């Protein structure tokens, strides 16, 4: 039991150190999801309105989980820290946005997609306020793409692949596709706000998605592999929590 406790403490310290490194090396000029003020007002409001109901459902789900299983709070913190660290590793891409891992697949698999609307929303708020990564006016749009679409895709793909494949394969595919679909959604958001003079919304979408793909495809693969590694670690040192969540599956 003491060994297991030390492993959890070590993980928390590692997450804290990672956060410190990200904060200490932040470059606000290139640190953004969709940047503050980049979207027209009507689209910023629209995405806020679309995202808030999911956030409310997430709060209800999060409250229920913590009341029924308070021992899972540390695992919830781990899911949030994983999302924060990965989504703060930004690579400049389309003007007004950036390319980076999302880290939302792990939490969606562990707790369901609704919870990640809250954890992802808190991550995005923290990054917007302290790292100039994203913005408050564009928080609704970033919340929808990264903390709503991504987790729901991860959860659905995980359940689908799990029926016919190994759990590690399901986790890899879910995390990778959640990352990619987040950027497909961001491309749609940007295309709707800034349709191309030639080709309109579809032309703009192809342009944005094409530029994102250059960096996002390899990042999605890397995120899938990293998520599997973290999952394997949890199977060794967080087995009780996974059993509580009924997520352990015997590999064939």
C-alpha positions, 0 to 999 in steps of 0.5 A: 500500500505504501509503494502504491501511495509513493507512486501516486505521489511521484506522478503528482510531482511529475505533473507539477514539474511538467506544469512548471516547465510549461509555465516557465517556457510559455511564449504568449505570441504563439500560444493560442488555440483560437486566439482572443478576439480572433472570431467575429462577435456573433460566432464567439457568442454562438459557440458559447451558447452551444458549449454551455449546456455540455458544461452544465451536464459535465458539472452534474456528472462530475458532482455525481462521481465525486460524491459516489466515489470520493477516492477517484478525485486524485485520478480526476486530477491526473486526467486534468493534469494530463490534458493541461500539459499536453494541450500547452505544448503548442506548435504554430500553425494556421494564423490565429490558432496553433497545433498541439496534442489535446490530452482529452482522450484519457479522461473521456475513457476513464470518466466519460465525455461529459466530465471532460467538458468541465476538466477541459474547460478549466484547463482552457480557462487557466491557459487563456488567463495565465498563458495567453493560450486561447482567449476568453471570448473564444473560450466557447469555441475552444471548449466545443472543439477540444473539450466536447467534440474530442472527448465524445469522439474518444468515448465513442471510438473506444467503445466501438473498437473495444468490442472487436479489438484489444483494449490498448488498441481501442485506447490508441485509436480513441486518443488519436482520433479525438485529437484529429477530430478536435482540429477538424472541428476547429477548421470548421469553426474557422471556415464558418467565420472566414469563408474563402473568397473562392470556394466559400466555407468548403474552400476555407475548410480545406485550406485550414484542415490541410495546414493543420494536418501537416503537424496534427497527424503525427501529433495525434499518433504520438498522443495515442501512443502516450495515452496507452503508456499512461494507461499501462501505468494505471493498470499497474499502480491505479488498479483499484481505481480502474476496478472501481470504474469497471474499466479493466479488461482481460487482453486476449 
